[in-house]
Amino acid sequence: MKQYRMIALCAVIVALLLGGVVVAQGLDPAVFFGVQIAVPTQQATATPGLEVNVAAADGDAILVSADSTPVARVDKDGNVTAVNGTFSGTMSTTGASTLSSTLGVTGMSTLTGGATGVLGTENVMFPSVISASVEYSTTGAIFTIADGEIWLVHDVFIDISTSFDTGETDDTTISIGDGNDTDGLLALTHAECADDATEGTGWAAGWQGQTAASRGEYLIGDAGGGDVFIYAPSGAAETIDFAVGGTSPDAGAGTVYIRYTRIQ
């Protein structure tokens, strides 16, 4: 087995020397020269045909460059880094893969193992869920639709963790909407502002925004088509606002969630 490794090593050394000769003669190595290593058929499965071992604390084991520009590298730990790499054909990954930049896929993708998203991360052409923490003193914008964006808002929910209250007056209200309709997305009465209130028997306590009784006009009437409301600001951004009404609100906290699809 050692003789096969020695032969492979010698082949690499000779190839590198020949490459230097080719460059010295002013010839194009890409046309004239290439390196091929043939692994004997009796080579053991676990034994590599070519092994590059980097014993130093850092450094690349393999560096691939195109016209002096790095294209891909393999570091001493086996991590593969592609710089503006383009892959064609089928790419199979058996372990975990981490992508730190944009991935462009032009063909159809099939996910057999499912996908895990992150709350608060906006997608384009796919549904997104964003959230904002609120309390009895919160007033004003909690979400912003940038100028030129188009959002299809499907649902607005609030998970009340601490009951909103106004002391002895029992007139608390919660409104979520915008500058045109302050409670166009969610409109809660005092009874619905409690952390133990439900919208139906067996429904999750503290959650509001699932029925017509708590939804605003945008999501139940003609304005919203019954199940979606479209935001398409032009010339300036649009905000989605939160407000607690009643006589001197003094308690309450929760989280507002919006499920929407951004198409532009």
C-alpha positions as CSV (number, residue, x, y, z in Angstrom):
1,M,0.0,0.0,0.0
2,K,2.9,2.3,0.8
3,Q,4.2,2.0,-2.7
4,Y,1.0,3.3,-4.1
5,R,1.1,6.4,-1.9
6,M,4.8,6.9,-2.9
7,I,3.8,6.7,-6.6
8,A,1.0,9.2,-6.2
9,L,3.3,11.6,-4.3
10,C,6.0,11.3,-7.0
11,A,3.4,12.0,-9.7
12,V,2.3,15.2,-7.9
13,I,5.9,16.4,-7.5
14,V,6.7,15.7,-11.2
15,A,3.5,17.4,-12.3
16,L,4.3,20.5,-10.3
17,L,7.8,20.6,-11.8
18,L,6.5,20.2,-15.3
19,G,4.0,22.9,-14.6
20,G,6.9,25.3,-13.7
21,V,8.6,24.4,-17.0
22,V,5.5,25.1,-18.9
23,V,5.1,28.5,-17.3
24,A,8.8,29.3,-17.9
25,Q,8.3,28.6,-21.6
26,G,5.4,31.1,-21.8
27,L,2.9,28.4,-22.5
28,D,-0.7,28.3,-21.1
29,P,-0.7,25.7,-18.3
30,A,-4.5,25.5,-18.5
31,V,-4.2,24.2,-22.1
32,F,-0.9,22.3,-21.9
33,F,-0.9,20.8,-18.5
34,G,-3.1,19.0,-16.0
35,V,-2.7,16.7,-13.0
36,Q,-4.4,13.3,-12.9
37,I,-4.1,10.7,-10.1
38,A,-5.4,7.2,-10.8
39,V,-6.3,5.3,-7.7
40,P,-5.6,1.5,-8.0
41,T,-8.7,-0.6,-7.9
42,Q,-7.4,-2.6,-4.9
43,Q,-7.2,0.6,-2.9
44,A,-8.9,0.2,0.5
45,T,-12.1,2.2,0.8
46,A,-11.0,4.1,3.9
47,T,-7.6,4.9,2.4
48,P,-7.4,8.1,0.3
49,G,-5.7,8.2,-3.1
50,L,-4.3,11.6,-2.3
51,E,-3.9,13.0,1.2
52,V,-3.0,16.6,2.1
53,N,-2.2,17.0,5.8
54,V,-1.8,20.4,7.4
55,A,-0.2,20.1,10.8
56,A,0.1,23.8,11.5
57,A,-2.4,25.6,13.7
58,D,-3.9,27.4,10.7
59,G,-3.7,27.6,7.0
60,D,-5.5,26.0,4.0
61,A,-5.0,22.4,3.1
62,I,-6.3,23.1,-0.4
63,L,-6.7,26.4,-2.2
64,V,-8.2,26.6,-5.7
65,S,-7.7,29.9,-7.6
66,A,-8.8,31.2,-11.0
67,D,-6.5,33.8,-12.5
68,S,-5.0,34.4,-9.0
69,T,-8.4,34.9,-7.5
70,P,-9.4,32.4,-4.7
71,V,-12.4,30.4,-5.7
72,A,-12.6,27.7,-3.1
73,R,-10.5,26.5,-0.1
74,V,-10.5,23.7,2.4
75,D,-9.0,24.5,5.7
76,K,-7.2,22.2,8.1
77,D,-10.5,21.3,9.9
78,G,-12.1,20.2,6.7
79,N,-14.4,23.2,6.3
80,V,-15.0,24.0,2.6
81,T,-15.4,27.7,1.7
82,A,-16.6,28.8,-1.8
83,V,-16.1,32.4,-2.9
84,N,-18.9,33.2,-5.4
85,G,-18.9,29.6,-6.3
86,T,-21.3,28.2,-8.8
87,F,-22.4,24.5,-8.6
88,S,-24.0,22.7,-11.5
89,G,-25.6,19.3,-11.4
90,T,-26.6,17.5,-8.2
91,M,-25.0,18.5,-4.9
92,S,-25.5,16.1,-2.0
93,T,-24.8,17.0,1.6
94,T,-24.9,14.3,4.3
95,G,-24.1,16.6,7.3
96,A,-25.0,20.0,8.5
97,S,-24.3,22.9,6.1
98,T,-24.1,26.6,7.1
99,L,-24.5,29.3,4.5
100,S,-23.4,32.8,5.6
101,S,-24.4,34.6,2.4
102,T,-27.1,34.6,-0.2
103,L,-27.9,31.3,-1.9
104,G,-29.5,31.4,-5.3
105,V,-31.4,28.4,-6.6
106,T,-32.7,28.6,-10.2
107,G,-34.2,25.1,-10.3
108,M,-36.9,23.4,-8.2
109,S,-35.9,22.6,-4.7
110,T,-37.3,19.6,-2.8
111,L,-37.1,19.5,1.0
112,T,-37.7,16.0,2.3
113,G,-36.6,16.8,5.8
114,G,-38.7,20.0,6.3
115,A,-37.4,23.5,7.0
116,T,-37.1,25.6,10.1
117,G,-37.6,29.3,10.0
118,V,-36.8,32.1,12.5
119,L,-39.4,34.3,14.1
120,G,-38.9,37.9,13.0
121,T,-37.1,37.1,9.8
122,E,-38.8,38.5,6.7
123,N,-39.3,36.4,3.6
124,V,-40.3,37.5,0.1
125,M,-43.0,35.6,-1.7
126,F,-43.2,33.3,1.4
127,P,-45.2,33.9,4.6
128,S,-43.4,35.6,7.5
129,V,-44.3,36.0,11.2
130,I,-42.9,39.0,13.1
131,S,-43.6,40.0,16.7
132,A,-43.4,43.0,19.0
133,S,-43.5,43.1,22.8
134,V,-46.1,45.6,24.2
135,E,-47.4,46.8,27.5
136,Y,-50.0,49.1,28.9
137,S,-47.9,52.2,28.2
138,T,-47.0,51.3,24.6
139,T,-48.3,53.8,22.1
140,G,-47.6,54.2,18.4
141,A,-45.7,52.2,15.7
142,I,-44.8,48.6,16.4
143,F,-44.2,47.5,12.7
144,T,-43.2,49.4,9.6
145,I,-44.0,48.7,5.9
146,A,-41.2,50.4,3.9
147,D,-42.1,52.7,1.0
148,G,-42.5,50.5,-2.1
149,E,-43.1,47.3,-0.3
150,I,-46.3,45.3,-0.6
151,W,-47.6,43.2,2.3
152,L,-50.5,40.8,2.3
153,V,-51.5,40.8,5.9
154,H,-53.3,37.5,6.8
155,D,-53.6,37.6,10.6
156,V,-52.9,39.8,13.6
157,F,-52.8,38.2,17.0
158,I,-52.0,39.2,20.6
159,D,-50.8,36.8,23.3
160,I,-51.7,38.6,26.6
161,S,-49.3,37.4,29.3
162,T,-50.5,40.0,32.0
163,S,-54.0,41.3,31.9
164,F,-54.5,44.9,30.7
165,D,-56.4,46.9,33.3
166,T,-57.5,50.4,34.2
167,G,-58.2,49.9,37.9
168,E,-61.8,50.2,39.0
169,T,-63.3,51.6,35.7
170,D,-63.2,48.3,33.7
171,D,-63.0,50.1,30.3
172,T,-59.8,48.9,28.9
173,T,-59.5,48.5,25.1
174,I,-56.7,47.4,22.8
175,S,-56.4,48.7,19.3
176,I,-54.1,47.7,16.5
177,G,-54.3,49.5,13.1
178,D,-52.8,52.4,11.3
179,G,-53.3,56.1,10.6
180,N,-56.5,55.5,8.6
181,D,-58.2,53.1,11.0
182,T,-56.7,52.8,14.5
183,D,-58.4,49.5,15.2
184,G,-58.6,48.2,11.6
185,L,-56.6,45.0,12.4
186,L,-57.5,44.2,16.0
187,A,-60.2,45.7,18.4
188,L,-60.5,44.3,21.9
189,T,-63.0,45.1,24.6
190,H,-62.2,45.1,28.3
191,A,-63.2,41.4,28.8
192,E,-60.9,40.4,25.9
193,C,-57.9,42.1,27.5
194,A,-57.5,39.5,30.2
195,D,-54.7,36.9,30.3
196,D,-57.3,34.1,31.0
197,A,-59.8,35.2,28.3
198,T,-60.5,32.8,25.5
199,E,-62.2,33.1,22.1
200,G,-63.9,29.8,22.4
201,T,-64.2,26.7,24.5
202,G,-60.9,24.9,24.7
203,W,-59.0,27.7,22.9
204,A,-55.7,29.0,24.2
205,A,-56.1,31.5,27.1
206,G,-54.8,35.0,26.5
207,W,-54.8,34.7,22.7
208,Q,-57.0,37.1,20.7
209,G,-57.4,37.8,17.0
210,Q,-58.8,34.5,15.8
211,T,-62.5,35.4,15.4
212,A,-64.5,38.2,13.8
213,A,-65.3,39.5,17.3
214,S,-61.7,40.5,18.0
215,R,-60.5,41.2,14.4
216,G,-60.7,44.7,13.0
217,E,-62.6,45.8,10.0
218,Y,-59.6,45.3,7.7
219,L,-59.7,41.6,8.3
220,I,-63.4,40.9,8.4
221,G,-65.2,43.4,6.2
222,D,-65.2,44.4,2.5
223,A,-62.0,46.4,3.0
224,G,-60.0,43.3,3.6
225,G,-61.8,40.8,1.5
226,G,-62.5,38.7,4.6
227,D,-59.0,37.1,5.1
228,V,-56.3,39.5,3.9
229,F,-55.5,43.2,3.9
230,I,-53.0,44.7,1.5
231,Y,-50.5,47.4,2.5
232,A,-48.7,49.0,-0.5
233,P,-47.3,52.4,0.6
234,S,-46.2,54.7,-2.2
235,G,-44.2,57.8,-1.4
236,A,-43.8,57.2,2.3
237,A,-43.6,54.2,4.8
238,E,-46.7,53.0,6.5
239,T,-46.8,52.0,10.2
240,I,-48.9,49.5,12.1
241,D,-49.7,51.0,15.5
242,F,-50.7,49.8,19.0
243,A,-52.7,51.6,21.6
244,V,-54.3,50.8,25.0
245,G,-57.5,52.8,25.7
246,G,-59.5,53.4,28.8
247,T,-59.2,55.5,32.0
248,S,-55.6,55.6,33.1
249,P,-54.3,52.1,32.1
250,D,-52.0,50.8,34.8
251,A,-51.2,47.2,34.0
252,G,-50.8,44.8,31.1
253,A,-48.2,43.1,28.8
254,G,-48.2,40.8,25.9
255,T,-46.8,40.0,22.4
256,V,-48.3,41.0,19.1
257,Y,-47.8,38.7,16.1
258,I,-48.4,39.5,12.4
259,R,-48.5,36.8,9.8
260,Y,-48.1,38.3,6.3
261,T,-46.6,37.6,2.9
262,R,-44.4,40.3,1.3
263,I,-44.6,40.2,-2.5
264,Q,-42.4,43.2,-3.2
